[in-house]
Amino acid sequence: MRFTPSKLNTFMFFKLPSAYWSGVRVKNINPETCSVTVKHRWFNQNPFNSMYFAVQAMAAEFTTGALVMYQIKESGANISMLVANNKSSFTKKATGRITFTCVQGNQIKETIQKAISTKEGQTIWLTSIGVNEKGEQVSEMQFEWTIKTRG
């Protein structure tokens, strides 16, 4: 699969339909950065008139996971990936369009290269920051990814 926003959104429709129907959409991906947006609306709200935390987590996790998939494809190696842990902080009500961004593509590349060279599983903590339309941070999500070569 070629890594474009359109291809990733199609992938999401078939493989992560709950994220797709909640409004999560990839806006940008390159070797270093992935950005995803999701708009607060009736379907993804909580009782407090803001975006449900799990919708934010889906969007944030996708920014990190898409970068891991991107770098695995670039490596050409047969590698598995899985989330082992996550942490989150919520600092403001998530209303309007929220953009989540992860900017750790180079660190992912280094971790994958280490997994390939040592043939041992590796872990990496990746962070995705969610900001509203005013540029104010609403949440920060961290995901610990495990990466190991297969075979």
N, CA and C of each residue as an Amber inpcrd file, in Angstrom:
protein
   453
   0.8360000  -1.1780000   0.0000000   0.0000000   0.0000000   0.0000000
   0.8890000   1.2530000   0.0000000   0.5470000   2.1930000  -0.8450000
   1.2100000   3.4890000  -0.8700000   0.6030000   4.3380000   0.2580000
   1.4340000   5.0610000   0.9650000   0.9670000   5.8090000   2.1260000
   0.5680000   7.2330000   1.7460000  -0.7160000   7.3840000   1.4350000
  -1.3070000   8.6930000   1.1760000  -2.5140000   8.8260000   2.1090000
  -2.9470000  10.0430000   2.3730000  -4.1460000  10.1860000   3.2020000
  -5.3430000   9.4070000   2.6530000  -5.5440000   9.4560000   1.3540000
  -6.6790000   8.7500000   0.7450000  -6.5920000   7.2440000   0.9700000
  -5.4230000   6.6630000   0.7420000  -5.2470000   5.2110000   0.9360000
  -5.4260000   4.8260000   2.4000000  -4.8910000   5.6470000   3.3030000
  -5.0350000   5.3430000   4.7260000  -6.4790000   5.4730000   5.1860000
  -7.2180000   6.4420000   4.6480000  -8.6320000   6.5740000   5.0030000
  -9.4400000   5.3920000   4.4780000  -9.0890000   4.8760000   3.2940000
  -9.7490000   3.6710000   2.7680000  -9.4140000   2.4680000   3.6450000
  -8.1400000   2.3410000   4.0340000  -7.7090000   1.2840000   4.9530000
  -8.5260000   1.3570000   6.2470000  -8.6970000   2.5800000   6.7720000
  -9.4510000   2.7670000   8.0100000 -10.9060000   2.3130000   7.8340000
 -11.5060000   2.6330000   6.7150000 -12.8960000   2.2510000   6.4600000
 -13.0780000   0.7390000   6.5930000 -12.1340000  -0.0350000   6.0410000
 -12.2620000  -1.4970000   6.0460000 -11.7100000  -2.1650000   7.3070000
 -10.6400000  -1.6120000   7.8870000  -9.9790000  -2.2780000   9.0080000
 -10.2860000  -1.6700000  10.3810000 -10.6870000  -0.4000000  10.4090000
 -11.0220000   0.2850000  11.6650000 -12.3100000   1.0810000  11.4870000
 -13.4180000   0.3810000  11.1980000 -14.6450000   1.1020000  10.8580000
 -15.1650000   2.0120000  11.9710000 -14.9490000   1.6660000  13.2320000
 -15.4400000   2.5420000  14.2990000 -14.7260000   3.8960000  14.2660000
 -13.4520000   3.9080000  13.9510000 -12.7250000   5.1770000  13.8110000
 -13.2510000   5.9480000  12.6110000 -13.4560000   5.2520000  11.5030000
 -13.9450000   5.9150000  10.2890000 -15.3140000   6.5510000  10.5210000
 -16.2480000   5.7980000  11.0850000 -17.5980000   6.3170000  11.2880000
 -17.6490000   7.3810000  12.3820000 -16.6410000   7.4220000  13.2440000
 -16.5570000   8.4910000  14.2460000 -16.0170000   9.7900000  13.6560000
 -15.5240000   9.7330000  12.4110000 -15.0640000  10.9320000  11.7270000
 -13.5610000  11.1160000  11.6730000 -12.7970000  10.1220000  12.0980000
 -11.3380000  10.2180000  12.0660000 -10.8730000  10.1840000  10.6070000
 -10.0350000  11.1760000  10.2190000  -9.5200000  11.2470000   8.8440000
  -8.0600000  11.6720000   8.8370000  -7.2520000  10.9570000   8.0580000
  -5.8470000  11.3180000   7.8770000  -5.7770000  12.5270000   6.9580000
  -5.0190000  13.5230000   7.3670000  -4.8500000  14.7340000   6.5580000
  -3.4650000  14.8320000   5.9380000  -2.4520000  14.2540000   6.6130000
  -1.0830000  14.3750000   6.1250000  -0.2470000  13.2230000   6.6650000
   0.6060000  12.6810000   5.7960000   1.6010000  11.7100000   6.2600000
   2.8480000  11.8660000   5.4080000   3.9960000  11.8440000   6.0830000
   5.3040000  11.8310000   5.4330000   6.2290000  11.0360000   6.3460000
   7.4880000  10.8390000   5.9900000   8.3460000   9.9760000   6.8280000
   8.4600000  10.4080000   8.2860000   8.2880000  11.6730000   8.5930000
   8.4780000  12.1690000   9.9490000   7.1750000  12.4450000  10.6980000
   6.0940000  12.7860000   9.9920000   4.8920000  13.3220000  10.6310000
   3.6280000  12.6910000  10.0870000   2.6400000  12.5200000  10.9730000
   1.2960000  12.1370000  10.5480000   0.2960000  12.9920000  11.3200000
  -0.6730000  13.5670000  10.5900000  -1.7360000  14.3670000  11.1970000
  -3.0890000  13.7910000  10.8310000  -3.9650000  13.7460000  11.8220000
  -5.3130000  13.2070000  11.6780000  -6.2740000  14.2160000  12.3030000
  -7.4390000  14.3920000  11.6980000  -8.4460000  15.2730000  12.2870000
  -9.7100000  14.4850000  12.6060000 -10.4560000  15.0230000  13.5490000
 -11.7790000  14.4890000  13.8780000 -12.5950000  15.6570000  14.4180000
 -13.8240000  15.7540000  13.9700000 -14.6890000  16.8610000  14.3750000
 -15.7030000  16.3910000  15.4200000 -15.8400000  17.2020000  16.4680000
 -16.8500000  16.9180000  17.4900000 -18.2270000  17.0490000  16.8480000
 -19.0280000  16.0050000  17.0060000 -20.4010000  16.0180000  16.4870000
 -21.2450000  15.0700000  17.3480000 -22.5050000  15.0050000  17.0540000
 -23.4230000  14.2160000  17.8690000 -22.9630000  12.7660000  18.0070000
 -22.4930000  12.1730000  16.9470000 -22.1480000  10.7480000  16.9270000
 -20.9730000  10.4090000  17.8470000 -20.0530000  11.3530000  18.0660000
 -18.8640000  11.0330000  18.8620000 -18.7850000  11.8450000  20.1700000
 -19.9220000  12.3220000  20.6300000 -19.9410000  13.1480000  21.8300000
 -20.0300000  12.3300000  23.1170000 -19.7210000  12.9960000  24.2110000
 -19.9430000  12.4420000  25.5410000 -21.0760000  13.2360000  26.2000000
 -21.5120000  12.8930000  27.3920000 -22.6240000  13.6290000  28.0220000
 -22.2770000  15.0640000  28.4220000 -21.0170000  15.4640000  28.2910000
 -20.5620000  16.7830000  28.7290000 -20.3590000  17.7460000  27.5690000
 -20.9870000  17.4250000  26.4300000 -20.9600000  18.2700000  25.2360000
 -19.5520000  18.4940000  24.6850000 -18.7650000  17.4350000  24.7100000
 -17.4550000  17.4620000  24.0630000 -17.1850000  16.0720000  23.4880000
 -16.0440000  15.9140000  22.8540000 -15.7150000  14.6570000  22.1840000
 -15.3790000  13.5690000  23.2050000 -15.9510000  12.4010000  22.9910000
 -15.7010000  11.2340000  23.8460000 -14.2120000  10.9000000  23.8220000
 -13.6420000  10.5680000  24.9820000 -12.2020000  10.3260000  25.0810000
 -11.7270000   9.2130000  24.1540000 -12.5430000   8.1920000  23.9500000
 -12.1250000   7.0640000  23.1140000 -11.9850000   7.4720000  21.6460000
 -12.7780000   8.4320000  21.1980000 -12.6500000   8.9390000  19.8280000
 -11.3210000   9.6740000  19.7010000 -10.9750000  10.4500000  20.7120000
  -9.6740000  11.1260000  20.6990000  -8.5410000  10.0920000  20.6700000
  -8.7010000   9.0360000  21.4420000  -7.6690000   7.9960000  21.4860000
  -7.5230000   7.2960000  20.1320000  -8.6500000   7.0350000  19.4550000
  -8.5700000   6.4080000  18.1240000  -7.7930000   7.2910000  17.1550000
  -8.0890000   8.5790000  17.1620000  -7.4090000   9.5020000  16.2540000
  -5.9240000   9.5970000  16.5930000  -5.6250000   9.7420000  17.8680000
  -4.2290000   9.8680000  18.2950000  -3.4420000   8.5930000  17.9990000
  -4.0240000   7.4490000  18.3040000  -3.3350000   6.1770000  18.0560000
  -3.0660000   5.9890000  16.5700000  -3.9830000   6.4320000  15.7380000
  -3.7860000   6.2550000  14.2970000  -2.5980000   7.0660000  13.7950000
  -2.3430000   8.2580000  14.3770000  -1.1740000   9.0300000  13.9390000
   0.1130000   8.2670000  14.2140000   0.1810000   7.6010000  15.3640000
   1.3910000   6.8540000  15.7130000   1.4810000   5.5600000  14.9120000
   0.3750000   4.8400000  14.8200000   0.3770000   3.5610000  14.1060000
   0.6490000   3.7130000  12.6150000   0.1050000   4.7590000  11.9990000
   0.3520000   4.9830000  10.5710000   1.8320000   5.2490000  10.3210000
   2.4770000   6.0000000  11.2320000   3.9200000   6.2400000  11.0710000
   4.7260000   4.9580000  11.2490000   4.3160000   4.1150000  12.1890000
   5.0060000   2.8300000  12.3680000   4.8510000   1.9880000  11.0950000
   3.6250000   1.9040000  10.5630000   3.3990000   1.1410000   9.3230000
   4.2240000   1.7130000   8.1770000   4.2710000   3.0210000   8.0620000
   5.0310000   3.7030000   7.0070000   6.5010000   3.2970000   7.0830000
   7.0770000   3.3850000   8.2770000   8.5020000   3.0900000   8.4380000
   8.7980000   1.5900000   8.2750000   7.8570000   0.7340000   8.6570000
   8.0370000  -0.7050000   8.4240000   8.0920000  -0.9680000   6.9290000
   7.1820000  -0.3750000   6.1720000   7.1730000  -0.5570000   4.7200000
   8.4690000  -0.0490000   4.1100000   8.9380000   1.1050000   4.5520000
  10.1930000   1.6680000   4.0430000  11.3760000   0.7440000   4.3240000
  11.3510000   0.0400000   5.4600000  12.4580000  -0.8450000   5.8230000
  12.5250000  -2.0870000   4.9390000  11.3700000  -2.5100000   4.4190000
  11.3210000  -3.7160000   3.5980000  11.3620000  -5.0040000   4.3970000
  11.4190000  -4.9060000   5.7010000  11.5060000  -6.0900000   6.5570000
  10.1120000  -6.5800000   6.9460000  10.0560000  -7.8600000   7.3440000
   8.8090000  -8.4520000   7.8300000   8.7580000  -8.2130000   9.3390000
   7.9540000  -7.2460000   9.7650000   7.9430000  -6.7950000  11.1540000
   6.5150000  -6.7450000  11.6810000   6.3390000  -7.1850000  12.9270000
   5.0260000  -7.0790000  13.5730000   5.0330000  -5.8650000  14.4960000
   3.8330000  -5.3450000  14.7320000   3.6770000  -4.1720000  15.5970000
   2.4270000  -4.3420000  16.4480000   2.4860000  -3.8580000  17.6730000
   1.3550000  -3.9850000  18.5770000   1.4740000  -2.9430000  19.6820000
   0.3440000  -2.3440000  20.0600000   0.3390000  -1.4150000  21.1980000
   0.3810000  -2.2380000  22.4820000   1.3100000  -1.8840000  23.3720000
   1.4370000  -2.5780000  24.6510000   0.8430000  -1.7740000  25.8000000
   0.9670000  -0.4620000  25.7430000   0.4700000   0.4220000  26.8040000
   0.0590000   1.7540000  26.2070000  -0.7270000   2.4920000  26.9740000
  -1.0240000   3.8600000  26.5840000  -1.3000000   4.7150000  27.8150000
  -1.0810000   6.0180000  27.6440000  -1.3400000   7.0070000  28.6940000
  -2.0010000   8.2010000  28.0160000  -2.8200000   8.9110000  28.7620000
  -3.4450000  10.0940000  28.1750000  -3.6730000  11.1680000  29.2250000
  -3.6530000  12.4140000  28.7540000  -3.9630000  13.5790000  29.5790000
  -4.9060000  14.4680000  28.7920000  -5.9330000  14.9490000  29.4710000
  -6.9210000  15.8160000  28.8450000  -6.8650000  17.1660000  29.5380000
  -6.6290000  18.2300000  28.7680000  -6.4090000  19.5410000  29.3640000
  -7.5030000  20.5510000  29.0410000  -8.3470000  20.2480000  28.0750000
  -9.3980000  21.1720000  27.6710000 -10.5030000  20.3660000  26.9940000
 -11.7400000  20.8550000  27.0530000 -12.8410000  20.1810000  26.3590000
 -12.5460000  20.1440000  24.8670000 -12.7470000  18.9880000  24.2670000
 -12.5100000  18.8170000  22.8330000 -13.7940000  19.1140000  22.0770000
 -13.8830000  20.3060000  21.5130000 -15.0290000  20.6930000  20.6920000
 -14.4990000  21.2540000  19.3750000 -15.3380000  21.2430000  18.3560000
 -14.8890000  21.6870000  17.0380000 -14.0140000  20.6230000  16.3910000
 -13.1600000  21.0320000  15.4660000 -12.2540000  20.0900000  14.7880000
 -10.9530000  19.9910000  15.5720000 -10.5900000  18.7640000  15.9260000
  -9.3620000  18.4960000  16.6720000  -8.3630000  17.8380000  15.7250000
  -7.1310000  18.3320000  15.7500000  -6.0570000  17.7650000  14.9250000
  -5.0340000  17.1090000  15.8380000  -4.7680000  15.8360000  15.5870000
  -3.7580000  15.0770000  16.3220000  -2.5370000  14.9130000  15.4300000
  -1.3610000  15.1120000  16.0160000  -0.1260000  15.0220000  15.2430000
   0.9410000  14.2730000  16.0220000   1.6190000  13.3660000  15.3310000
   2.8030000  12.6780000  15.8460000   3.9590000  13.0660000  14.9340000
   5.1050000  13.4090000  15.5220000   6.2550000  13.8920000  14.7430000
   7.5150000  13.0660000  15.0240000   7.3610000  11.7680000  15.2460000
   8.4870000  10.9410000  15.6720000   8.9090000   9.9050000  14.6330000
   8.6790000  10.1820000  13.3750000   9.0250000   9.2210000  12.3290000
  10.4800000   8.7900000  12.3330000  11.3870000   9.7180000  12.5870000
  12.8170000   9.3650000  12.5930000  13.1530000   8.4320000  13.7480000
  12.5420000   8.6390000  14.9090000  12.7740000   7.7470000  16.0460000
  12.2260000   6.3490000  15.7490000  11.0940000   6.2900000  15.0710000
  10.5220000   4.9950000  14.6900000  11.4720000   4.2670000  13.7550000
  12.0020000   4.9840000  12.7730000  12.9480000   4.4000000  11.8100000
  14.1540000   3.8090000  12.5370000  14.7010000   4.5440000  13.4960000
  15.8560000   4.0660000  14.2670000  15.5020000   2.8130000  15.0700000
  14.3110000   2.7940000  15.6620000  13.8760000   1.6390000  16.4570000
  13.7070000   0.4110000  15.5680000  13.1540000   0.5980000  14.3850000
  12.9920000  -0.5120000  13.4420000  14.3480000  -1.0430000  13.0100000
  15.2770000  -0.1450000  12.7210000  16.6230000  -0.5820000  12.3280000
  17.2970000  -1.3700000  13.4470000  17.0710000  -0.9550000  14.6870000
  17.6340000  -1.6860000  15.8290000  17.0110000  -3.0690000  15.9380000
  15.7000000  -3.1740000  15.7220000  15.0210000  -4.4750000  15.7610000
  15.5670000  -5.3920000  14.6740000  15.8200000  -4.8430000  13.5070000
  16.3490000  -5.6320000  12.3900000  17.7750000  -6.0840000  12.6910000
  18.6310000  -5.1820000  13.1640000  20.0390000  -5.5160000  13.3820000
  20.2550000  -6.4470000  14.5670000  19.4560000  -6.2910000  15.6290000
  19.6450000  -7.1390000  16.8180000  18.7860000  -8.3930000  16.7870000
  17.7660000  -8.3920000  15.9130000  16.7850000  -9.4820000  15.8490000
  16.0650000  -9.6690000  17.1830000  15.9730000  -8.5920000  17.9540000
  15.2660000  -8.5960000  19.2280000  14.1180000  -7.5890000  19.1620000
  13.0420000  -7.8950000  19.8800000  11.9240000  -6.9770000  19.9410000
  12.3310000  -5.6520000  20.5730000  11.7080000  -4.5920000  20.1230000
  11.9870000  -3.2560000  20.6370000  10.6720000  -2.6010000  21.0400000
  10.7510000  -1.6370000  21.9340000   9.5750000  -0.8410000  22.2760000
   9.9140000   0.6300000  22.0820000   8.8890000   1.4020000  21.7830000
   9.0520000   2.8370000  21.6250000   7.7690000   3.5260000  22.0700000
   7.9220000   4.5840000  22.8620000   6.7860000   5.4060000  23.2670000
   6.6210000   6.5190000  22.2480000   5.4260000   6.6410000  21.6870000
   5.1270000   7.6750000  20.7010000   4.0300000   8.5780000  21.2430000
   4.1510000   9.8680000  20.9720000   3.2270000  10.8700000  21.4900000
   2.4510000  11.5190000  20.3570000   1.1670000  11.7110000  20.5760000
   0.3100000  12.4470000  19.6550000  -0.3710000  13.5620000  20.4520000
  -0.2500000  14.7780000  19.9510000  -0.8320000  15.9470000  20.6030000
  -2.0860000  16.3590000  19.8440000  -3.1860000  16.5700000  20.5750000
  -4.4380000  17.0370000  19.9870000  -4.6410000  18.5100000  20.2690000
  -4.8930000  19.2850000  19.2030000  -5.1480000  20.7140000  19.3600000
  -6.4620000  21.0750000  18.6860000  -7.1240000  22.1030000  19.2220000
  -8.3800000  22.5620000  18.6320000  -8.1050000  23.5730000  17.5170000
  -9.1550000  24.1330000  16.9660000  -9.0110000  25.0680000  15.8420000
  -8.2940000  26.3550000  16.2330000  -8.2480000  26.6750000  17.5170000
  -7.5330000  27.8660000  17.9930000  -6.0570000  27.5680000  18.2690000
  -5.6610000  26.2950000  18.0780000  -4.2810000  25.9040000  18.3600000
  -4.0370000  25.5610000  19.8170000  -5.0990000  25.4540000  20.6070000
  -4.9730000  25.1240000  22.0220000  -4.9360000  23.6030000  22.1990000
  -3.9940000  23.1460000  22.9980000  -3.8960000  21.7060000  23.2480000
  -5.0910000  21.2420000  24.0710000  -5.7460000  20.1660000  23.6070000
  -6.8740000  19.5900000  24.3380000  -6.5030000  18.2520000  24.9740000
  -5.5440000  17.5520000  24.3770000  -5.1340000  16.2700000  24.9440000
  -3.7550000  15.8680000  24.4300000  -3.1530000  14.9820000  25.1870000
  -1.8710000  14.3790000  24.8000000  -1.9890000  12.8950000  25.0630000
  -1.7050000  12.1030000  24.0430000  -1.7990000  10.6480000  24.1620000
  -0.4360000  10.0370000  23.8730000  -0.0820000   9.0490000  24.6530000
   1.1680000   8.3220000  24.4380000   0.8520000   6.8450000  24.2820000
   1.5150000   6.2300000  23.3280000   1.3150000   4.8120000  23.0410000
   2.6670000   4.1220000  23.0020000   2.7760000   3.0090000  23.7330000
   3.9930000   2.2070000  23.6930000   3.8010000   1.1190000  22.6500000
   4.5660000   1.1960000  21.5710000   4.5020000   0.2090000  20.4960000
   5.6030000  -0.8160000  20.6840000   5.2770000  -2.0910000  20.4660000
   6.2810000  -3.1510000  20.4140000   6.5080000  -3.4840000  18.9410000
   7.7660000  -3.6160000  18.5930000   8.1590000  -3.8710000  17.2110000
   9.1390000  -5.0350000  17.2200000   8.8510000  -6.0770000  16.4290000
   9.8210000  -7.1750000  16.3360000   9.7680000  -7.8090000  14.9610000
  10.9300000  -8.3390000  14.5620000  11.0050000  -8.9990000  13.2550000
  10.3430000 -10.3580000  13.3450000   9.7980000 -10.7750000  12.2190000
   9.1700000 -12.0830000  12.1220000  10.1200000 -13.0330000  11.3910000
  10.0050000 -14.2820000  11.7600000  10.7170000 -15.3180000  11.0000000
  12.0840000 -15.5960000  11.3700000
